[in-house]
Amino acid sequence: MIYRKWITFLQFLSIMLMWAFATGILIFIPWLVAVSLRWNDALNWTLAISLVMTPVYLTVAGTLTYVFIGLRRGAPREESRKPS
């Protein structure tokens, strides 16, 4: 029982950290574009990296969430298990 709760906690933690990381990246990208414009830096590379990495991070975070929810739906409930 404690093992299941520990696994559930780690799964929730991994989802929260992944979404926090993806959100941080999404907040960082507009700042990076603004800095690139201000310093007359390579704007094309900044935009290229932004256009590639934004969908990648969102896809990974969404996939992790989808897998977690799918695993939770398929898992047997604690109260429905008969004591042996």
C-alpha positions as a Markdown table, in Angstrom:
| # | Residue | x | y | z |
|---|---|---|---|---|
| 1 | Met | 0.0 | 0.0 | 0.0 |
| 2 | Ile | 2.8 | 2.4 | 0.9 |
| 3 | Tyr | 4.6 | 1.3 | -2.3 |
| 4 | Arg | 1.6 | 2.3 | -4.4 |
| 5 | Lys | 1.3 | 5.7 | -2.8 |
| 6 | Trp | 5.0 | 6.3 | -3.3 |
| 7 | Ile | 4.8 | 5.4 | -7.0 |
| 8 | Thr | 1.7 | 7.7 | -7.4 |
| 9 | Phe | 3.6 | 10.5 | -5.7 |
| 10 | Leu | 6.6 | 10.1 | -8.0 |
| 11 | Gln | 4.3 | 10.0 | -11.0 |
| 12 | Phe | 2.6 | 13.2 | -10.0 |
| 13 | Leu | 5.9 | 14.8 | -9.2 |
| 14 | Ser | 7.3 | 13.9 | -12.7 |
| 15 | Ile | 4.2 | 15.4 | -14.4 |
| 16 | Met | 4.4 | 18.6 | -12.3 |
| 17 | Leu | 8.2 | 19.0 | -13.0 |
| 18 | Met | 7.8 | 18.3 | -16.7 |
| 19 | Trp | 5.0 | 20.9 | -17.0 |
| 20 | Ala | 7.0 | 23.4 | -14.9 |
| 21 | Phe | 10.0 | 22.8 | -17.2 |
| 22 | Ala | 7.9 | 23.2 | -20.3 |
| 23 | Thr | 6.2 | 26.4 | -19.0 |
| 24 | Gly | 9.6 | 27.8 | -18.1 |
| 25 | Ile | 10.9 | 27.2 | -21.6 |
| 26 | Leu | 7.8 | 28.8 | -23.1 |
| 27 | Ile | 8.3 | 31.9 | -20.9 |
| 28 | Phe | 12.0 | 31.9 | -21.7 |
| 29 | Ile | 11.6 | 31.9 | -25.5 |
| 30 | Pro | 9.9 | 35.3 | -25.9 |
| 31 | Trp | 12.5 | 36.8 | -23.6 |
| 32 | Leu | 15.2 | 35.2 | -25.7 |
| 33 | Val | 13.7 | 36.7 | -28.9 |
| 34 | Ala | 13.5 | 40.1 | -27.2 |
| 35 | Val | 17.1 | 40.0 | -26.1 |
| 36 | Ser | 18.1 | 38.9 | -29.6 |
| 37 | Leu | 16.3 | 41.9 | -31.1 |
| 38 | Arg | 17.8 | 44.3 | -28.6 |
| 39 | Trp | 21.4 | 43.1 | -29.2 |
| 40 | Asn | 21.0 | 42.8 | -32.9 |
| 41 | Asp | 21.9 | 39.1 | -32.6 |
| 42 | Ala | 21.0 | 36.2 | -34.9 |
| 43 | Leu | 17.3 | 36.5 | -34.9 |
| 44 | Asn | 16.8 | 33.8 | -37.5 |
| 45 | Trp | 18.5 | 31.2 | -35.3 |
| 46 | Thr | 16.6 | 32.3 | -32.3 |
| 47 | Leu | 13.3 | 31.9 | -34.1 |
| 48 | Ala | 14.3 | 28.6 | -35.6 |
| 49 | Ile | 15.2 | 27.2 | -32.2 |
| 50 | Ser | 11.9 | 28.6 | -30.8 |
| 51 | Leu | 9.8 | 27.1 | -33.5 |
| 52 | Val | 11.4 | 23.6 | -33.1 |
| 53 | Met | 11.7 | 23.4 | -29.3 |
| 54 | Thr | 8.2 | 24.7 | -28.4 |
| 55 | Pro | 6.3 | 21.8 | -30.0 |
| 56 | Val | 8.9 | 19.3 | -28.7 |
| 57 | Tyr | 8.5 | 20.3 | -25.1 |
| 58 | Leu | 4.7 | 20.5 | -25.3 |
| 59 | Thr | 4.6 | 17.1 | -27.0 |
| 60 | Val | 6.8 | 15.5 | -24.4 |
| 61 | Ala | 4.8 | 17.0 | -21.5 |
| 62 | Gly | 1.5 | 16.0 | -23.1 |
| 63 | Thr | 2.7 | 12.5 | -23.8 |
| 64 | Leu | 3.9 | 12.1 | -20.2 |
| 65 | Thr | 0.5 | 13.3 | -18.9 |
| 66 | Tyr | -1.4 | 11.1 | -21.3 |
| 67 | Val | 0.6 | 8.0 | -20.3 |
| 68 | Phe | 0.2 | 8.8 | -16.6 |
| 69 | Ile | -3.6 | 9.2 | -16.9 |
| 70 | Gly | -3.9 | 6.0 | -19.0 |
| 71 | Leu | -1.9 | 4.1 | -16.4 |
| 72 | Arg | -4.1 | 5.5 | -13.6 |
| 73 | Arg | -7.3 | 4.5 | -15.4 |
| 74 | Gly | -6.1 | 0.9 | -15.9 |
| 75 | Ala | -4.8 | 0.4 | -12.4 |
| 76 | Pro | -7.0 | -1.6 | -10.0 |
| 77 | Arg | -8.5 | 0.4 | -7.2 |
| 78 | Glu | -7.3 | -0.1 | -3.6 |
| 79 | Glu | -10.8 | -0.5 | -2.2 |
| 80 | Ser | -11.8 | -3.1 | -4.8 |
| 81 | Arg | -8.9 | -5.4 | -4.0 |
| 82 | Lys | -9.8 | -8.3 | -1.7 |
| 83 | Pro | -7.5 | -8.8 | 1.3 |
| 84 | Ser | -5.6 | -12.1 | 1.0 |
